[in-house]
Amino acid sequence: MDELDLTSAEAKATYKEIEEWVQEHYGFHVTNLNIAQVKQKHGIIERENYNKPKSEDSRQPGTTPEKEKAITEAFKYFKMI
């Protein structure tokens, strides 16, 4: 095996790393919810969320297009997509 090949674990960035990358390159803060929503949109598998809303009609705030673009660029930088 080539020493330069990344394992799947090494290719994944933490939420903190993504937040810091977006802050450094775009100058604004993104939340864990923003990152999770963009991950879901791109089909990146997340573990099941056990902190589910109590009512069926509860809503979560959406991610703005600017934040979504920045997070997507961070995913590309970290080779997640």
C-alpha positions in Angstrom: 0.0 0.0 0.0 1.3 3.4 -0.9 2.2 5.5 2.2 0.6 8.6 0.7 -2.9 7.0 0.5 -5.4 8.4 3.0 -7.5 6.0 5.1 -11.2 6.9 5.3 -10.7 8.0 8.9 -8.0 10.4 7.9 -10.1 12.0 5.2 -12.8 13.1 7.6 -12.6 16.4 9.3 -14.1 17.2 12.7 -16.8 19.7 13.1 -14.3 22.0 14.8 -11.9 21.8 11.9 -14.7 22.6 9.4 -15.8 25.6 11.6 -12.3 26.9 11.9 -11.6 26.5 8.1 -14.8 28.4 7.2 -14.0 31.1 9.8 -10.5 31.5 8.4 -11.4 31.5 4.7 -14.9 33.1 4.7 -14.9 35.2 7.9 -18.1 34.0 9.4 -19.2 31.3 11.9 -21.1 28.2 11.1 -22.8 26.0 13.6 -22.8 22.2 14.0 -26.4 22.2 12.8 -25.3 24.0 9.6 -22.6 21.4 9.0 -24.9 18.5 9.7 -27.6 19.8 7.3 -25.0 20.2 4.5 -23.6 16.7 5.2 -27.1 15.3 4.9 -27.7 17.2 1.7 -24.5 15.6 0.2 -25.3 12.1 1.5 -22.5 11.9 4.0 -23.6 9.3 6.5 -24.2 10.5 10.0 -25.0 8.4 13.0 -28.6 8.5 14.3 -29.5 11.6 16.3 -31.0 10.6 19.6 -31.9 14.1 20.6 -35.0 14.2 18.5 -37.7 16.9 18.8 -40.7 16.0 21.0 -43.3 17.3 18.6 -43.8 16.3 15.0 -44.3 19.9 13.8 -41.1 21.4 15.3 -38.8 23.2 12.8 -35.1 23.8 12.6 -33.6 26.9 11.1 -32.2 26.4 7.6 -28.7 27.0 6.4 -28.1 30.2 4.3 -26.8 29.7 0.8 -23.6 31.5 1.7 -22.9 29.2 4.6 -23.8 26.1 2.6 -21.4 27.1 -0.1 -18.6 27.7 2.4 -19.2 24.4 4.1 -19.2 22.6 0.8 -15.9 24.2 0.0 -14.6 23.0 3.3 -15.7 19.4 2.5 -13.9 19.6 -0.8 -10.8 20.9 1.0 -10.9 18.0 3.5 -11.6 15.6 0.6 -14.9 14.5 2.1 -16.7 15.0 -1.2 
